[in-house]
Amino acid sequence: SEIGELWFENRATVQQEHFASALATRRLDALLAASPAPSRKQTVIVGCPADEWHTFTPLQLALLLRRRGLNVIYLGANVPNIQFAETATAVRADLVILVAQTLITAATLQQVAQMLTSQNIQVGFGGRIFNVFPSIMEAIPGHLLGNSLEAALDEVDRLVQSKVKAEAGNSINQEYLAAHQFFTSRRAEIELTLRKHIQPLGLSPDSLMTGITHLGDNIAAALQLGDVNYVSGEMDWLKTLLQAHHRPSAELVHFMQSYLQAVDHHINSAGQPIQQWLANEMTKLGG
């Protein structure tokens, strides 16, 4: 946690963060490998949906569930959607646990959960993003495991001991469905227009491209999950990045204004939820 905060504040390098994470992960891997054989008959699969690479929390959960005697199959990071269903069917899993830390991977998790529950496979889920925005759980079929490892362990015990019917995820309104469809289909044009007109924000071209892609991914995910305001919680990293490079907030306002104009140009009124969110963010920044 500490090394992650230092990296976020630009006080630790990527190399330092990777080294610390790899060291901690190796320790957990060793503990998991040394765990005794399962003493209970229930089988639980633990893994991260596609594009989710943060494995420390699910690895901890897998270790603690193994110590409770469950037969745990740990699939790790970036698991293709279909692999969850294939593995769950092959091993007759009592529960599949999906972990997402970001808004982007929460949207991917939603797709996996929909696929699994449609096949009557029980799903539990959790991760950082559900603590930041608890209402995201309403869009996902399955069982939220709680906001801590301790709560998750108890909820997993409850779910594997007695099959509990999961609530179906809430449906998304038509305005959001249309905005998501138009945005994803015209996103390449929106981002090309943006790159042509924005100032460089005092960052390297690679950093700028990363920022554009990251924002687009978060907007698409938020629309899919039913509330574009979720993106606000994922904007802090960009603000901190600019502060670390001693860039004025006016540059971010200009970036957001340019994004709004590009959305308006390419998808017009269909992009109203995105446009409203961008306008609100500019107001917060004093633009």
KEKE-3310 file (N, C-alpha, C; in steps of 0.2 Angstrom, whole numbers, plus 5000, padded with zeros to 4 digits):
npx = (5004:5010:5020:5013:5006:5017:5022:5010:5011:5022:5034:5041:5049:5043:5050:5054:5041:5037:5047:5044:5031:5032:5041:5032:5022:5028:5031:5018:5014:5023:5018:5005:5008:5013:5003:4991:4983:4966:4953:4939:4925:4920:4923:4932:4934:4946:4950:4956:4947:4948:4962:4964:4977:4981:4985:4987:4977:4967:4976:4979:4967:4964:4974:4970:4957:4961:4967:4956:4952:4946:4945:4954:4956:4967:4967:4973:4980:4971:4962:4954:4937:4930:4937:4934:4921:4923:4933:4926:4915:4922:4928:4917:4914:4909:4908:4913:4925:4927:4938:4941:4949:4949:4939:4938:4940:4930:4919:4923:4922:4908:4903:4909:4902:4889:4889:4893:4882:4871:4873:4870:4880:4887:4892:4904:4910:4922:4933:4944:4937:4923:4923:4925:4915:4901:4888:4890:4889:4876:4874:4879:4877:4876:4886:4891:4906:4909:4918:4931:4944:4942:4928:4925:4929:4920:4908:4910:4911:4897:4891:4896:4891:4878:4868:4864:4853:4857:4855:4849:4858:4855:4846:4852:4848:4840:4846:4859:4863:4863:4872:4884:4885:4886:4898:4908:4908:4913:4924:4938:4938:4935:4946:4956:4953:4954:4968:4973:4970:4973:4983:5000:5000:5012:5018:5025:5024:5020:5015:5004:4996:4993:4985:4974:4969:4967:4957:4947:4944:4939:4927:4920:4918:4911:4899:4894:4892:4882:4883:4890:4897:4905:4918:4924:4930:4941:4949:4958:4971:4976:4976:4985:4996:4999:5001:5013:5021:5022:5012:5000:4982:4974:4978:4973:4959:4958:4961:4950:4939:4942:4940:4927:4922:4926:4918:4905:4906:4907:4897:4887:4871:4869:4879:4876:4877:4890:4895:4889:4895:4909:4908:4904:4916:4925:4919:4922:4936:4937:4936)
npy = (4994:5006:5008:5009:5021:5030:5029:5034:5047:5051:5049:5037:5026:5017:5005:5003:5001:4990:4980:4979:4975:4962:4955:4954:4947:4935:4930:4927:4918:4907:4904:4900:4888:4880:4877:4866:4851:4852:4851:4851:4849:4858:4868:4882:4895:4907:4923:4935:4946:4949:4960:4964:4966:4967:4957:4955:4956:4946:4935:4935:4932:4919:4912:4913:4907:4894:4890:4889:4877:4875:4869:4877:4885:4894:4906:4918:4933:4943:4934:4926:4929:4917:4907:4906:4901:4888:4882:4882:4874:4862:4858:4858:4869:4877:4890:4905:4917:4934:4947:4964:4979:4992:5004:5001:4987:4983:4984:4974:4963:4963:4958:4945:4940:4940:4931:4919:4918:4916:4903:4897:4897:4900:4916:4927:4943:4956:4970:4984:4995:4993:4997:5010:5015:5009:5007:5002:4988:4986:4984:4972:4955:4943:4940:4952:4952:4960:4973:4970:4959:4950:4951:4945:4932:4927:4928:4920:4908:4907:4906:4895:4885:4885:4886:4902:4912:4924:4942:4948:4959:4976:4984:4994:5011:5018:5029:5029:5017:5020:5031:5024:5015:5024:5031:5021:5016:5028:5031:5031:5041:5052:5053:5055:5068:5075:5074:5081:5094:5098:5106:5101:5098:5099:5086:5071:5064:5050:5049:5058:5051:5039:5045:5049:5037:5030:5038:5037:5023:5023:5031:5023:5011:5016:5021:5008:5003:5011:5024:5038:5047:5039:5040:5051:5047:5041:5050:5056:5052:5058:5071:5071:5067:5078:5088:5083:5085:5099:5106:5118:5119:5124:5118:5106:5109:5114:5103:5095:5103:5102:5089:5088:5095:5087:5076:5081:5085:5073:5064:5071:5075:5062:5059:5066:5062:5061:5073:5081:5076:5080:5094:5096:5092:5102:5113:5110:5111:5124:5129)
npz = (5000:5004:4995:4984:4985:4986:4972:4966:4970:4963:4969:4970:4959:4944:4943:4957:4962:4955:4959:4973:4973:4967:4975:4987:4981:4978:4991:4995:4985:4989:5002:4998:4990:5000:5008:5017:5011:5004:5016:5015:5004:4995:4980:4975:4963:4960:4952:4941:4930:4912:4907:4920:4931:4944:4956:4970:4980:4976:4977:4991:4996:4990:4997:5011:5010:5006:5018:5026:5022:5010:4993:4983:4967:4959:4947:4944:4935:4922:4915:4902:4897:4893:4899:4913:4913:4907:4915:4928:4924:4921:4934:4942:4950:4965:4967:4959:4961:4957:4954:4954:4952:4946:4937:4924:4923:4931:4922:4913:4922:4924:4912:4912:4924:4920:4910:4917:4927:4919:4915:4927:4936:4951:4957:4965:4970:4971:4976:4975:4968:4970:4983:4982:4974:4979:4973:4960:4961:4959:4946:4942:4941:4954:4970:4981:4990:5001:5009:5014:5017:5028:5029:5016:5017:5026:5019:5008:5014:5018:5006:4999:5007:5007:4993:4987:4980:4967:4965:4950:4939:4938:4924:4911:4907:4892:4887:4891:4885:4872:4871:4875:4864:4853:4857:4858:4845:4838:4844:4840:4830:4838:4847:4838:4833:4845:4848:4838:4841:4855:4867:4872:4886:4893:4895:4890:4873:4874:4887:4886:4876:4883:4893:4886:4881:4893:4898:4889:4890:4903:4902:4893:4901:4912:4906:4902:4914:4919:4925:4921:4930:4938:4932:4938:4950:4945:4940:4948:4947:4935:4938:4949:4942:4934:4944:4949:4939:4940:4933:4928:4933:4923:4911:4911:4911:4898:4891:4894:4889:4876:4873:4876:4865:4854:4856:4855:4841:4835:4839:4844:4851:4856:4864:4876:4890:4892:4889:4898:4910:4907:4907:4920:4927:4922:4928:4942:4942:4940:4928)
capx = (5000:5014:5024:5008:5005:5023:5022:5005:5013:5028:5040:5044:5049:5040:5055:5053:5035:5037:5051:5041:5025:5035:5043:5027:5018:5032:5030:5011:5014:5026:5013:5000:5011:5015:4996:4989:4978:4959:4949:4932:4923:4918:4928:4931:4939:4948:4954:4954:4945:4953:4965:4965:4984:4983:4984:4989:4972:4965:4981:4978:4960:4965:4978:4966:4952:4964:4968:4950:4951:4942:4949:4954:4959:4969:4969:4978:4978:4970:4959:4949:4931:4927:4941:4931:4916:4926:4936:4920:4911:4926:4929:4911:4915:4903:4908:4918:4926:4930:4941:4942:4952:4948:4932:4938:4940:4923:4915:4924:4919:4901:4902:4910:4897:4883:4890:4893:4876:4867:4875:4869:4887:4887:4897:4905:4915:4924:4939:4944:4932:4917:4923:4925:4908:4897:4882:4892:4887:4869:4874:4882:4873:4881:4886:4897:4909:4911:4923:4937:4946:4938:4921:4924:4930:4914:4903:4912:4908:4890:4889:4897:4888:4871:4867:4860:4851:4859:4850:4851:4860:4850:4847:4855:4843:4841:4851:4866:4865:4864:4878:4889:4885:4889:4905:4913:4909:4916:4929:4944:4938:4935:4953:4960:4951:4957:4975:4975:4968:4974:4990:5003:5000:5019:5019:5028:5018:5018:5011:4998:4992:4991:4980:4968:4967:4964:4950:4942:4942:4935:4921:4916:4916:4906:4893:4892:4890:4876:4884:4897:4900:4910:4924:4927:4934:4947:4953:4963:4978:4979:4977:4991:5002:5000:5004:5019:5025:5021:5008:4994:4976:4971:4980:4968:4953:4958:4960:4943:4936:4944:4937:4919:4921:4927:4912:4900:4907:4906:4891:4882:4866:4869:4884:4874:4879:4898:4896:4887:4901:4915:4906:4904:4923:4928:4917:4926:4943:4937:4936)
capy = (5000:5012:5009:5011:5028:5033:5029:5038:5054:5052:5049:5031:5024:5011:5000:5002:4998:4983:4976:4978:4970:4956:4952:4952:4942:4929:4927:4924:4912:4902:4902:4896:4882:4876:4876:4859:4849:4854:4847:4852:4846:4863:4870:4889:4897:4914:4925:4942:4947:4952:4967:4966:4964:4968:4951:4954:4955:4939:4930:4934:4929:4912:4909:4912:4902:4887:4889:4887:4870:4875:4868:4884:4885:4902:4907:4924:4939:4944:4928:4927:4927:4910:4902:4905:4896:4882:4879:4881:4868:4856:4856:4858:4874:4879:4897:4908:4924:4938:4953:4970:4985:4998:5005:4997:4980:4981:4983:4967:4958:4963:4953:4938:4938:4939:4924:4914:4917:4913:4896:4894:4896:4905:4921:4932:4948:4962:4973:4991:4999:4992:5001:5017:5016:5003:5006:4998:4981:4985:4982:4965:4949:4939:4942:4956:4949:4964:4978:4968:4952:4947:4950:4941:4925:4924:4928:4914:4902:4907:4905:4888:4880:4885:4890:4908:4915:4931:4947:4950:4966:4981:4985:5001:5015:5018:5035:5026:5012:5024:5034:5019:5012:5029:5032:5015:5016:5033:5033:5032:5048:5057:5054:5058:5075:5077:5074:5087:5101:5099:5107:5095:5098:5098:5079:5067:5061:5044:5050:5061:5046:5035:5049:5049:5030:5029:5042:5034:5017:5024:5033:5017:5007:5020:5020:5001:5001:5015:5031:5041:5050:5035:5042:5056:5044:5038:5056:5059:5050:5063:5077:5070:5067:5085:5091:5080:5089:5106:5109:5122:5115:5126:5114:5100:5112:5114:5096:5092:5107:5099:5082:5089:5098:5082:5072:5085:5085:5066:5060:5076:5074:5055:5059:5070:5060:5062:5080:5084:5075:5084:5101:5096:5091:5108:5117:5108:5113:5131:5131)
capz = (5000:5005:4989:4979:4987:4984:4965:4964:4971:4959:4974:4969:4952:4942:4945:4964:4964:4953:4964:4980:4972:4965:4981:4991:4978:4979:4997:4995:4981:4993:5007:4995:4988:5006:5012:5017:5006:5006:5020:5013:4997:4990:4976:4973:4958:4961:4947:4939:4923:4907:4908:4927:4932:4951:4959:4977:4984:4975:4980:4998:4997:4989:5003:5017:5009:5007:5025:5029:5020:5004:4987:4979:4961:4958:4940:4943:4932:4915:4913:4897:4900:4892:4903:4919:4912:4905:4921:4933:4922:4922:4941:4946:4955:4969:4967:4955:4963:4952:4958:4950:4956:4942:4934:4917:4924:4934:4916:4911:4927:4923:4907:4915:4929:4916:4906:4922:4930:4913:4915:4933:4940:4957:4956:4970:4967:4975:4974:4977:4964:4974:4989:4980:4971:4980:4968:4954:4962:4957:4938:4942:4944:4959:4977:4983:4995:5006:5008:5017:5016:5033:5027:5010:5019:5029:5014:5004:5018:5018:4999:4997:5012:5004:4987:4988:4973:4967:4962:4943:4938:4935:4917:4910:4903:4885:4885:4892:4880:4865:4872:4875:4857:4849:4859:4856:4838:4835:4848:4836:4827:4844:4850:4833:4833:4851:4847:4833:4844:4862:4869:4875:4894:4896:4896:4884:4869:4876:4893:4883:4873:4889:4897:4881:4880:4899:4899:4884:4893:4909:4900:4890:4906:4916:4902:4902:4921:4920:4928:4919:4936:4940:4929:4942:4954:4941:4937:4952:4945:4930:4942:4953:4937:4932:4949:4950:4934:4941:4927:4930:4932:4917:4905:4912:4909:4891:4889:4895:4884:4869:4873:4875:4858:4850:4857:4852:4834:4831:4841:4845:4856:4858:4869:4881:4897:4892:4888:4905:4915:4906:4909:4928:4929:4921:4934:4948:4941:4939:4921)
cpx = (5004:5018:5019:5007:5011:5023:5016:5007:5020:5034:5043:5044:5045:5044:5054:5047:5034:5041:5047:5035:5027:5037:5037:5023:5022:5031:5023:5011:5017:5022:5008:5002:5012:5008:4995:4984:4971:4956:4942:4931:4922:4924:4927:4936:4940:4952:4952:4952:4950:4955:4966:4972:4985:4980:4985:4983:4969:4969:4980:4972:4961:4969:4974:4960:4955:4965:4962:4948:4947:4947:4949:4958:4960:4971:4973:4975:4975:4967:4954:4942:4929:4931:4938:4925:4918:4929:4930:4916:4915:4927:4923:4912:4909:4903:4914:4919:4930:4932:4943:4944:4950:4941:4932:4937:4933:4918:4916:4921:4912:4900:4903:4904:4891:4883:4889:4886:4871:4868:4874:4875:4887:4893:4898:4910:4917:4930:4938:4938:4925:4917:4922:4918:4904:4891:4884:4889:4880:4869:4877:4878:4878:4881:4892:4899:4911:4916:4930:4938:4942:4931:4920:4925:4923:4908:4904:4909:4901:4888:4890:4894:4880:4870:4862:4859:4853:4854:4853:4853:4855:4851:4849:4849:4845:4846:4858:4868:4866:4871:4884:4890:4889:4896:4910:4914:4913:4922:4936:4944:4938:4942:4957:4959:4955:4965:4977:4974:4971:4982:4993:5003:5007:5021:5022:5022:5016:5013:5004:4993:4989:4985:4974:4965:4963:4957:4945:4939:4938:4928:4917:4914:4911:4899:4890:4889:4884:4877:4890:4900:4905:4917:4928:4932:4941:4951:4958:4970:4981:4980:4984:4997:5004:5004:5011:5024:5025:5017:5002:4987:4972:4972:4975:4961:4953:4958:4953:4938:4936:4940:4929:4918:4921:4921:4906:4900:4905:4900:4886:4877:4867:4875:4883:4877:4887:4899:4894:4893:4907:4914:4906:4911:4926:4926:4921:4933:4943:4938:4929)
cpy = (5006:5013:5011:5019:5032:5034:5034:5045:5055:5052:5042:5029:5018:5005:4998:4998:4991:4978:4974:4973:4963:4952:4950:4947:4935:4926:4924:4918:4906:4899:4898:4889:4877:4875:4868:4857:4851:4849:4847:4850:4852:4866:4878:4891:4905:4917:4932:4942:4950:4959:4969:4962:4964:4962:4950:4952:4948:4934:4929:4930:4921:4909:4908:4907:4895:4886:4887:4880:4870:4872:4874:4883:4892:4902:4914:4930:4938:4937:4929:4925:4920:4905:4901:4900:4889:4878:4878:4875:4861:4853:4856:4863:4876:4887:4900:4915:4928:4945:4958:4976:4992:4998:5001:4990:4978:4980:4976:4962:4957:4958:4946:4935:4936:4932:4918:4912:4914:4906:4893:4893:4902:4910:4926:4937:4953:4965:4981:4996:4999:4996:5008:5019:5010:5002:5003:4990:4980:4983:4975:4960:4945:4942:4946:4953:4953:4969:4977:4961:4948:4945:4945:4934:4923:4924:4922:4908:4901:4904:4898:4883:4880:4889:4896:4911:4922:4935:4948:4957:4970:4983:4993:5005:5016:5024:5033:5021:5015:5027:5029:5016:5017:5030:5027:5015:5022:5036:5035:5039:5054:5058:5056:5066:5078:5078:5080:5094:5103:5101:5101:5094:5097:5091:5076:5065:5055:5045:5053:5055:5041:5038:5048:5042:5029:5032:5039:5027:5018:5026:5027:5013:5010:5020:5013:5000:5006:5021:5033:5045:5046:5037:5047:5053:5042:5044:5058:5057:5055:5069:5077:5070:5074:5089:5089:5084:5096:5109:5112:5118:5118:5122:5108:5103:5112:5107:5093:5096:5104:5092:5083:5091:5092:5077:5075:5084:5078:5063:5065:5074:5067:5055:5064:5068:5062:5069:5084:5083:5079:5091:5101:5096:5098:5113:5116:5111:5120:5134:5134)
cpz = (5000:4998:4983:4979:4984:4976:4963:4964:4967:4964:4974:4962:4951:4944:4952:4965:4961:4957:4970:4979:4971:4971:4986:4988:4978:4985:4998:4991:4985:4998:5004:4993:4994:5010:5012:5012:5008:5011:5019:5006:4993:4987:4974:4968:4960:4955:4945:4931:4918:4908:4915:4929:4940:4955:4966:4981:4983:4978:4987:5000:4996:4994:5009:5016:5009:5014:5029:5026:5014:4998:4983:4973:4959:4951:4939:4939:4925:4912:4908:4899:4899:4897:4910:4918:4911:4911:4927:4931:4923:4929:4945:4952:4959:4969:4963:4958:4958:4956:4953:4954:4953:4939:4927:4918:4927:4928:4913:4915:4926:4918:4909:4919:4925:4913:4911:4925:4925:4913:4922:4938:4945:4956:4963:4967:4972:4972:4976:4974:4968:4980:4988:4978:4973:4976:4962:4955:4960:4949:4937:4945:4948:4966:4978:4989:5001:5005:5012:5016:5022:5031:5021:5012:5022:5024:5010:5008:5018:5011:4997:5001:5010:4998:4988:4981:4973:4963:4955:4943:4935:4928:4916:4905:4896:4883:4886:4887:4873:4866:4872:4868:4853:4851:4857:4849:4835:4839:4845:4833:4833:4846:4845:4833:4839:4851:4842:4836:4851:4862:4872:4882:4897:4898:4889:4880:4871:4882:4891:4880:4878:4892:4892:4881:4887:4900:4895:4887:4899:4907:4897:4896:4910:4912:4902:4909:4923:4924:4926:4925:4939:4938:4934:4947:4951:4938:4941:4950:4940:4934:4946:4948:4935:4937:4950:4945:4934:4935:4930:4929:4925:4911:4905:4909:4901:4888:4889:4890:4877:4868:4872:4868:4853:4850:4854:4844:4831:4833:4843:4851:4859:4864:4875:4888:4898:4893:4895:4910:4913:4908:4917:4930:4928:4926:4940:4948:4940:4932:4918)
residu = (SER:GLU:ILE:GLY:GLU:LEU:TRP:PHE:GLU:ASN:ARG:ALA:THR:VAL:GLN:GLN:GLU:HIS:PHE:ALA:SER:ALA:LEU:ALA:THR:ARG:ARG:LEU:ASP:ALA:LEU:LEU:ALA:ALA:SER:PRO:ALA:PRO:SER:ARG:LYS:GLN:THR:VAL:ILE:VAL:GLY:CYS:PRO:ALA:ASP:GLU:TRP:HIS:THR:PHE:THR:PRO:LEU:GLN:LEU:ALA:LEU:LEU:LEU:ARG:ARG:ARG:GLY:LEU:ASN:VAL:ILE:TYR:LEU:GLY:ALA:ASN:VAL:PRO:ASN:ILE:GLN:PHE:ALA:GLU:THR:ALA:THR:ALA:VAL:ARG:ALA:ASP:LEU:VAL:ILE:LEU:VAL:ALA:GLN:THR:LEU:ILE:THR:ALA:ALA:THR:LEU:GLN:GLN:VAL:ALA:GLN:MET:LEU:THR:SER:GLN:ASN:ILE:GLN:VAL:GLY:PHE:GLY:GLY:ARG:ILE:PHE:ASN:VAL:PHE:PRO:SER:ILE:MET:GLU:ALA:ILE:PRO:GLY:HIS:LEU:LEU:GLY:ASN:SER:LEU:GLU:ALA:ALA:LEU:ASP:GLU:VAL:ASP:ARG:LEU:VAL:GLN:SER:LYS:VAL:LYS:ALA:GLU:ALA:GLY:ASN:SER:ILE:ASN:GLN:GLU:TYR:LEU:ALA:ALA:HIS:GLN:PHE:PHE:THR:SER:ARG:ARG:ALA:GLU:ILE:GLU:LEU:THR:LEU:ARG:LYS:HIS:ILE:GLN:PRO:LEU:GLY:LEU:SER:PRO:ASP:SER:LEU:MET:THR:GLY:ILE:THR:HIS:LEU:GLY:ASP:ASN:ILE:ALA:ALA:ALA:LEU:GLN:LEU:GLY:ASP:VAL:ASN:TYR:VAL:SER:GLY:GLU:MET:ASP:TRP:LEU:LYS:THR:LEU:LEU:GLN:ALA:HIS:HIS:ARG:PRO:SER:ALA:GLU:LEU:VAL:HIS:PHE:MET:GLN:SER:TYR:LEU:GLN:ALA:VAL:ASP:HIS:HIS:ILE:ASN:SER:ALA:GLY:GLN:PRO:ILE:GLN:GLN:TRP:LEU:ALA:ASN:GLU:MET:THR:LYS:LEU:GLY:GLY)
# end
